[in-house]
Amino acid sequence: MNVYFCGSIRGGRDDVDVYRRIVHALQTYGTVLTEHVSSSVLSDTGEAGTPSGDRGIHDRDVQWLRESEVVVAEVTQPSLGVGYELGRAVDMKKKILCLFRPSSGRTLSAMIRGAEDGERFVVKDYSEDQVEDVLQQFFSSLKRS
Ligand SMILES: O=c1[nH]c(=O)n([C@H]2C[C@H](O)[C@@H](COP(=O)(O)O)O2)cc1CO
């Protein structure tokens, strides 16, 4: 199963350690096409040096979204790119899990929290030590549906 992981890059890299933990756990369920999002080498300039530039990044990522069955997004650190990916993923009717850490003190955007439909679009409040359990619950609910 292809999994698309979304996390903030140019929106800020404060949560990269959490992204790494999530991607590591996701790799037990399938192939994570966007493993680079969790790389501590990637700074908030992103993949700026890629020859095909921002258009290349965008087109590659939209294609990876199409090829994914499941989209998992860490949405605590606000990111325009993640919001855009989620909007496109909704339009593609993907199964989506958004993970938010209330301990951050932030309030999640209504456009994410309010998109929850209890079926295709799931929003889960969690703490970092629950990553593995939350993913396990999500992937076993997929098997049942
Ligand atoms: O260099 C990049 N590579 C890349 O794959 N992305 C994608 C994947 C991330 O889930 C999302 C992050 O968006 P943003 O950079 O606006 O925070 O966009 C975004 C960038 C930089 O915007």
The ligand as a Gaussian input file, in Angstrom:
#p B3LYP/6-31G(d) Opt

LIG

0 1
 O       10.399000      21.087000      -0.835000
 C        9.242000      20.671000      -0.658000
 N        8.944000      19.355000      -0.883000
 C        7.705000      18.831000      -0.676000
 O        7.498000      17.637000      -0.909000
 N        6.693000      19.651000      -0.161000
 C        5.370000      19.110000       0.138000
 C        5.363000      17.944000       1.116000
 C        4.841000      18.491000       2.419000
 O        3.801000      17.631000       2.935000
 C        4.287000      19.865000       2.092000
 C        4.893000      20.962000       2.942000
 O        4.440000      22.222000       2.485000
 P        5.099000      23.597000       3.043000
 O        6.502000      23.689000       2.501000
 O        4.207000      24.693000       2.510000
 O        5.125000      23.536000       4.546000
 O        4.568000      20.107000       0.713000
 C        6.939000      20.992000       0.032000
 C        8.187000      21.512000      -0.191000
 C        8.515000      22.960000       0.062000
 O        7.369000      23.805000       0.024000

